[in-house]
């Protein structure tokens, strides 16, 4: 894609009315569209908002493009061979060394069962540069995994890891400029891509949708004392997932009021999050008391979700959930956002 765009600008065919100032650059949409995701694009530096201006070049960047590397291409261009550029004005060429004075003597025993070893004796000095390393050291892999695991999700990409604050902080603390300084083999970014893909298959074998949540629930949330995922219900009308720690239940049941919020859109696609929270005076911040995650818009399903949540709240707190206006004890009220599913009532 980079070569195609640069070729069009070089032969002045990229824009309708080519100017000397026409140059490609990579940028992101300024305003957030209805989809909620600002797209990246390659545009022309001569573009203006004037209606009289002829059409200038623009092309959307595909989602599978490595943005960090893609931006570097338009900023610094293609990398040149440092050795050849220092000796000539052109790109240079690869040289193949066919003569090397080093001799390898391999001694193989006659009886390999009695002596299962080989002896290699090397004579001479190599007349060429050593080969670049191609196997990443085990300690480097462990370091990368230690940074990757806390941020790993089914949608984590290579670009997410390379631009992550965790990696940036690690490199700065050790005086390294880039991940290539950590290990030369990581110059090939596909190694990081394969490492991320392997960890995804290990930790999220069923992906990140309802099947992935059910796998997580069955494998790591069966102990009622430590579980967070408490209930998963899947019907023809939608799915409901309830998350609640025992510690959250103990704080929740002691509150006189709480709030329910759906304004925090942190989930992709069809999924919505109902957040139960309260303001903690001691810490001066909002703390989460539990979650309901659902992909349905039916009021009846919301009613069932609330019933199941408060049943689990009473079960895990070992106290009866009551409302003051009905039982002369319990919750005084709740604050809700403007989602109509929370206010339908009966």
HELIX and SHEET records of a PDB file:
HELIX    1   1 UNK A    2  UNK A   10  1                                   9    
HELIX    2   2 UNK A   67  UNK A   76  1                                  10    
HELIX    3   3 UNK A   82  UNK A   87  1                                   6    
HELIX    4   4 UNK A  138  UNK A  149  1                                  12    
HELIX    5   5 UNK A  158  UNK A  162  1                                   5    
HELIX    6   6 UNK A  165  UNK A  173  1                                   9    
HELIX    7   7 UNK A  179  UNK A  182  1                                   4    
HELIX    8   8 UNK A  184  UNK A  187  5                                   4    
HELIX    9   9 UNK A  190  UNK A  203  1                                  14    
HELIX   10  10 UNK A  210  UNK A  220  1                                  11    
HELIX   11  11 UNK A  246  UNK A  253  1                                   8    
HELIX   12  12 UNK A  299  UNK A  317  1                                  19    
HELIX   13  13 UNK A  324  UNK A  327  1                                   4    
HELIX   14  14 UNK A  340  UNK A  342  5                                   3    
SHEET    1   A 3 UNK A  24  UNK A  28  0                                        
SHEET    2   A 3 UNK A  40  UNK A  44 -1                                        
SHEET    3   A 3 UNK A  58  UNK A  60 -1                                        
SHEET    1   B 2 UNK A 103  UNK A 108  0                                        
SHEET    2   B 2 UNK A 118  UNK A 123 -1                                        
SHEET    1   C 6 UNK A 229  UNK A 235  0                                        
SHEET    2   C 6 UNK A 238  UNK A 243 -1                                        
SHEET    3   C 6 UNK A 285  UNK A 294 -1                                        
SHEET    4   C 6 UNK A 272  UNK A 280 -1                                        
SHEET    5   C 6 UNK A 257  UNK A 261 -1                                        
SHEET    6   C 6 UNK A 333  UNK A 336  1                                        
END                                                                             
